[in-house]
C-alpha cells in the first residue's frame, strides 16, 4: 500500500483556505471489494476440500440430471406425461446425482469403493 502526500486547501477562519498536507491512500477498498475477496477465498478453500472422485461423480451426476430434466420437459410438453410425473423424474435424477457425489466423497476418504450405478 502506498501513501501519497498532497497539498490540500482546508477552509480557514476568514474564508481563506489554509494549506495542509493530506495523506491519500491509493489502495481504496470498499465493502463490496472486501466482500468479493472474502467470498472468493472461501469458495477456493471449499473447492479445495473436495477430492477428484467427488468432483468427477458430482459432474457426472449433474450432467445426467440435466439430461433427464430436458427429456422429462420435452415429454411433458408433448403431452406424454403429466407435470407431476415430470417433477418426479427430475427429483429421482437429482437424488441419484446427490448419491453419486456422496459415493465419490466416500471414495476420496477411502471408506468406499466404486459401485455400478
C-alpha positions in Angstrom: 0.0 0.0 0.0 1.5 3.3 -1.0 0.7 6.6 0.8 1.0 9.9 -1.1 1.1 13.3 0.4 -0.5 16.0 -1.5 -1.4 19.6 -0.6 -5.0 20.3 0.2 -6.7 23.6 0.9 -8.7 23.4 4.1 -11.2 26.2 4.7 -9.8 28.6 7.4 -11.5 31.1 9.7 -11.6 34.2 7.5 -12.8 32.3 4.4 -9.2 31.9 3.2 -8.0 28.3 2.8 -5.1 27.1 4.9 -2.7 24.8 3.1 -2.2 21.4 4.8 -0.7 18.2 3.8 -3.2 15.4 3.5 -2.4 11.7 3.2 -4.2 9.9 0.4 -4.4 6.2 0.4 -4.1 4.9 -3.2 -5.5 1.5 -2.2 -9.1 2.1 -1.5 -11.2 -0.9 -0.6 -14.9 -0.6 -0.5 -17.2 -3.0 1.4 -18.1 -4.6 -1.9 -14.5 -5.3 -2.8 -13.8 -6.7 0.6 -16.9 -9.0 0.5 -15.9 -10.2 -3.0 -12.4 -11.1 -1.8 -13.7 -12.9 1.2 -16.2 -14.9 -0.9 -13.5 -15.8 -3.5 -11.2 -17.0 -0.7 -13.9 -19.0 0.9 -15.0 -20.5 -2.4 -11.5 -21.6 -3.2 -11.0 -23.1 0.3 -14.3 -25.1 0.0 -13.4 -26.3 -3.5 -10.1 -27.5 -2.3 -11.8 -29.7 0.2 -13.4 -31.9 -2.5 -11.4 -34.7 -3.9 -11.1 -35.8 -7.5 -13.6 -38.7 -7.3 -16.2 -36.4 -5.6 -15.8 -33.8 -8.3 -16.0 -36.4 -11.1 -19.0 -38.1 -9.6 -20.7 -34.7 -8.9 -20.1 -33.6 -12.5 -21.4 -36.9 -14.0 -24.5 -36.8 -11.7 -25.3 -33.2 -12.6 -24.9 -33.9 -16.3 -27.2 -36.9 -16.1 -29.8 -34.9 -14.0 -29.8 -32.1 -16.6 -30.3 -34.6 -19.4 -33.2 -36.3 -17.6 -34.7 -32.9 -16.8 -34.5 -31.9 -20.5 -36.1 -35.2 -21.6 -38.8 -35.0 -19.0 -39.7 -31.5 -20.0 -39.9 -32.5 -23.7 -42.1 -35.4 -22.7 -44.4 -33.2 -20.7 -44.6 -30.6 -23.4 -45.6 -33.4 -25.9 -48.3 -34.5 -23.5 -46.7 -37.9 -22.9 -46.5 -37.3 -19.1 -48.1 -35.0 -16.6 -46.3 -32.2 -14.8 -46.3 -34.3 -11.6 -44.6 -37.1 -13.4 -42.0 -34.7 -14.9 -41.3 -33.4 -11.4 -40.9 -37.0 -10.1 -38.5 -37.9 -12.9 -36.3 -34.8 -12.2 -36.4 -35.4 -8.4 -35.2 -39.0 -8.9 -32.4 -37.9 -11.2 -31.3 -35.2 -8.7 -31.4 -37.7 -5.8 -29.2 -40.1 -7.8 -26.8 -37.2 -8.6 -26.6 -36.5 -4.8 -25.9 -40.2 -4.1 -23.2 -40.2 -6.8 -21.5 -37.2 -5.2 -21.6 -38.9 -1.7 -20.2 -42.1 -3.2 -17.3 -40.0 -4.8 -16.6 -38.4 -1.4 -16.5 -41.7 0.3 -14.1 -43.0 -2.3 -11.9 -40.0 -1.7 -12.0 -40.6 2.0 -11.1 -44.3 1.5 -14.4 -45.5 3.1 -16.0 -46.9 -0.1 -15.2 -48.5 -3.4 -16.7 -47.6 -6.8 -20.0 -49.3 -7.5 -22.1 -49.6 -10.6 -25.0 -47.2 -10.6 
